[in-house]
Each structure stands twice: as structure tokens, then as C-alpha cells.
Amino acid sequence: MGKSLPPALRTFLLTLAVVDDLLAISIIAIFYTEDLSWLPLLLALLPLAAFAAAVQGGVRAWWILIPLGVAAWALVHASGIHATVAGVLLGFMVLVVATQRAHVRAGTTEQGEAIHEGLAARFADRWSVPASVPVISVFAFFAAGVPVGGLAGLDGSLLSPVALGISAGLVLGKSIGITAATFLVTRIPGIKLDSSINWPDVLGLSFVAGIGFTVSLLVGELAFGQGGAEAQQVKVGVLCGSLLAAFIGAMLLGARNRLYRAAATWRA
């Protein structure tokens, strides 16, 4: 289905995913930090700055970049802020620094974006397998296990306020919020949707954006803790809400693709 969508619509979804995760990580850093230690936090700036300088200088050696990343992660964790923030900052620096280098060297947006994409793709190609196989697999194994206690337990979990609230947030909150926010932003003079995107496309994409897993489970774990009944209800709500959002989004975007193909056939 995604291959039939125009590039502008896929870019819109990618932007939504990145901004959504950044906002969630910011919420974690601000509202789920109980005891803040300033010394480790200030010290974390040193490996972060060194990492940025290394990337800007063209360093690609893992034996330099990984120790700097681990040091930043450890210091951010020691400061009391959730260590996920360190990973986001490191990734953000790769993108920003790469874009700055590209603009300075190339002098044009198009060439700059190509260099920026090449650097990000190089890192992704090199580390996608080591990161995905052990890290994400272990996380999914431990985080997604939901002992619901049979059909009766599943029924109780699905109807709990926690699960219903999370599912409603992923399905209705994302769809209404993203569509309404996009509508309001496009009311600003000079800002408009790409010509290949229509409002039904935005609505369908907003449902797809309701698919949540890693960050949703992480925020739920921080909010409700681990091991209790509410913690299991969080997982049920995230999984069920994500499945429902994916189904509705697929139906809307699938209908969109069929309509556009029929129109193209009719014009031909």
C-alpha cells in the first residue's frame, strides 16, 4: 500500500513519526525525571560535543563514536533523566551536523539533502542489523508479553479505563489531533499541502500515525510501573489501539489508492 502513495505523503508520515517521538521523549525528560543531578548532566555535554565534532570532521570509526555514545548514555542516565534522551540527542546531532556540512560544502538544498541522506543511510546500513536483532528483539520479548489470564482476563483488560484511554488516544486522539493541527497550520499564509496530498489522505495518514509500540510502551511503563495490573492494561491498550489504528488507516489509504488508480485508468 505504501509504495502506491506519493512521495510527499510518505515524507509527511515520516515527519510525523519523528516529531511524535521527539515530543514523547521530551515529555519523558521533563515530567518523568524525579531527581536531577546537574553534574552528570553537564558532564554529558562533553561526549555529546565530541561526538558532534567527530561526525562533523568526517569520523566514521566505530571505536571512536561508540565509546562517546556510551559515555553520553551513562552520564545522562546518572543525571536522573531517562537515558533514551541521550540516544535521541546523538541521532539528532548526526542529522543536524550532516545537514550543516552539506549546506556549507554544496551550497544548495538539493545537494545538501543528498549528502545528509547518504550519511544517515550509511549509519543505518552499518548498524541496523546489530541494533535490530539483539536490542529490539530483546525489548519486544520482554516488553510485549501480556499475561491477560485467558478470555476473561482479556475482556477485563480491554474494558479497563487505562486500556480504553490509551486505545482512544492512539485511534481518535491521533486522527483528530493530526488532522486538526494540519488544517490549522495550513491556514497560515504561505503554508499549504503539497499538490499530491488531499485531505482524505491526511485523515488516513493520521490513523496510521496512531500505530504505537516502543515509545508508547516506554511511557506507559514510566507512568504505571511494572508488574501491576495497570501495567498489563497499558500493553493491551497499546497493542489493541495500534492494531485498530493500522486497520482503519490501511482501509482509508487502500481505498485512496484504488480511487486514484481508477481515475488514472479512466484518463488513459
Steps between C-alpha positions, in 0.01 A plus 500: 500500500779740593672463164191643332503817710659817359845593638362811671253289698769253612722793599212646698458173689875475569500855636202422721674192639821688579328802658264274696790305650695818577201645684452176694869488595479865610203414722701214650794733570285775655222321689658166592823630648467493878854573624721701268877494553655796324863386503452182287264694273760772441773239452280329238546809284867408453453165321201644315712790372785264416260273310367798302853620425605153389206463264557851366865417442409195294585236762321170433708268721278302736774477762479879536128566462364211708703580815388862477139389466529259792656772717220742413240231573654414838530862612144587394378191685700600809345847490154356562367574151382198305793375294284486186555875476873441442424279200267760353761775545771292334279421204385860479860620486579267213212645299563864586878490460475306176253752360720793603806344335301432188370855474844651556670276244226473241331835539164365382213334677472215251867399520499553876208265544677237290813510718289503814307198379822320412644542849183386672467206260862402562448486876171316458648240266797437727313472831147393409569127543698525829238736641189323371585137568619501864365831634153533349435126519583489871291811563201358314529167680496654847279803437221348295421198718145549625373239750129578475365187670298343219188644334361631826824682573516637146144627526577670829820655362334629185219666697727655761519883504875487439478283187196687367670835555820394324311344208286811463811717508674299229195469275290812560756731659757458225250520214315806631812673630715457189222587257393806701859618553576462129186693412591784739861519378390520137286801590824694548581707189769338289451148642301244304485130431694354212291477186516118516340491848126538561317520831375139491868403464586698813220330692613152395859582584400633841354161586822328388690736731299348785705180478707506816736251657841584641447852632139433598602200710788696648278790610244255637769319697622828649147612584360178649812305597565133433326182605168640617157458343508850352837431338347204315199709403739754347643230272154379401394857422812573293479177300124515440502871425787457256327213322177697468681812379695294246181334374310827456799673341556210261133501400497875431832511315420179314172656379696811407743298286219315323323829426814660354577192290146496365522871415835445324353211299197711404721788380715259301 
